[in-house]
Amino acid sequence: MEKLTENMIRWAESKLGSPEYAGWCLAFIEDALEISNQIEIFGGDSAKESCEMYKDALRDGVPERGAFVFYDCLCPGENGPVNWGHCGVSLGDGRVIHAWDKVRIDDYPAIEKLTALTGDHPKYLGWVPLERVLNQKPSV
């Protein structure tokens, strides 16, 4: 598990400052895990949907290194704001690497101070251990 985590974090850190994933936080953390480890995971279509899929393992407090970290967040949708959520990967020291306007690192509580295009602010939901993410089965 440690090798998967370190590969994922190294890949994510290589994207720091890049606007490539702006607005695509879930794609960013999935690519970080999948591309760096040549694996495929099965999550939801949005950060919020993925969080719901992992809710049995959702934990409070400071996220462990490699955990997927989730927030509620209203995002622009075709018919008005939609809670697509927000997510990132924990660096294990209270900091999270995530894609917002660019790939950046913030303390996990400080992410709640960011302002989405809708004017909303993310609300911390918790974190899910990487083991749980890897154990998600594809929906049929």
MOVENUR-V450776 format. One record per helix or strand of 3 or more residues. SS is the DSSP state (@ for helix, = for strand). FROM is the first residue (numbers start at 0). TO is the last residue. If there is no record, write none. Layout:
# MOVENUR-V450776
ss: (SS SS)
from: (FROM FROM)
to: (TO TO)
This chain:
# MOVENUR-V450776
ss: (@ @ @ @ = = = = @ = @)
from: (1 24 46 54 67 85 94 102 109 122 129)
to: (12 36 52 56 71 89 98 106 112 127 133)
